[in-house]
Amino acid sequence: MVERVARGFFHDKNRAFWLLQGGGWLAYFLLRALSGLANSMGLAFVLPAIIVTATGASITLLLAAAYRRLITMKPLFTWTATALLLVSASALFSALEVWAHATFYQPGWQPKGVEFLGAILLDFSVLGAWTGLYYGINYYLLLAEQSERMLTMAAQANNAQLAMLRYQLNPHFLFNTLNSISTLVLLKQTDRANAMLSRLASFLRYSLVGEREGLATVAQEAEALKLYLDIERTRFESRLRTRFDIAPDVMEARLPSLLLQPLIENAIKYAVTPAEDGADILVDARRMADRLVITIADTGPGLGGVAPEAGGTGVGLTNIRERLAQSYGPDHRFELADNEPHGLIVLIDVPYQTDAQSPQGSPPPLAAKPPLVANPVAVPAAAPQV
């Protein structure tokens, strides 16, 4: 709250300067005048106080013009020049204050030589405090501006990294799909090829027109997965059996878009493709306290059969790990294990969020997270197709 008020006040630096300048010197004048009246110096002391105040305000305006240039220079030069200017300005201020006092309050006194420096300690303190405030406020504003710029740059770099990881999947996926379409064309199965092209266009439209921050709802991710599975089902037909079990209260939860597609692709590659009768794939999503837990299970060979991404590009799982780290830091869980009685189960555990902001907060203790192997997800042998 304090930071917002400060930024609001200093939003117009010129206006803020004049408000502080006028308020500060008005307070200085009132202090001097009331001090003189309290010490029985009479109303005659008010005129010298006005002159002294006007003198100090004028001198600080000249100092502000000089400091505005000095603040951008090297520190050694800045502080050396500031010290010289401060001493010179204090001497000038003292001389004019002594002259005003002698002329308008004690007309019979004629100060000479060093007597004009009689008020230099007080004036040095006043101008020194003004100088400290000037540099302090301006350095604070410079630091706030630089911090804001660094935060913006860090956010842009993070978004660029997420975008790179997100779009890194498309060439890998496109190669396999276009190769399948080419095969269908060579076999003169134009209807199936056309259907696959149409579904491919819909899937790419989702991937390219996704939200800027790279987040999507669980419902959107499920629809994208169904588009992808429709494409793959053109190749595998009844060998590819899938089921989605998504709790209604997580439909609006957000996660990095296209995060699950590489896992489905791996399940098809290592569970469906090598098996003559295909395989079952289950996508399960539900909320557990303040966590979004997603599991993807298949009835393939599991970890002990075929190593994930063996002989592949190595893009999928690495991409998922990096995107989760970019989006959630250490506040996430990504694990693979064998699914009983056979197959592979993948668990993704991230903070439950329903807005577009980055997740915050520390993760709950590991014991509070859902087990991966103790309660495996069972995939029915005759799971209905999507």
Secondary structure, 3 states (H helix, E strand, C coil): CHHHHHHHHCCCHHHHHHHHHHHHHHHHHHHHHHHHHHCCCCHHHHHHHHHHHHHHHHHHHHHHHHHHHHCCCCHHHHHHHHHHHHHHHHHHHHHHHHHHHHHHCCCCCCCCHHHHHCCHHHHHHHHHHHHHHHHHHHHHHHHHHHHHHHHHHHHHHHHHHHHHHHHCHHHHHHHHHHHHHHHHHHCCCHHHHHHHHHHHHHHHHHHHCCCCCCEEEHHHHHHHHHHHHHHHHHHHHHHEEEEEEECHHHCCCEEECCCCHHHHHHHHHHHHCCCCCCEEEEEEEEEECCEEEEEEEECCCCCCCCCCCCCCCCCHHHHHHHHHHHHHCCCCEEEEEECCCCCEEEEEEEECCCCCCCCCCCCCCHHHCCCCCCCCCCCCCCCCCC
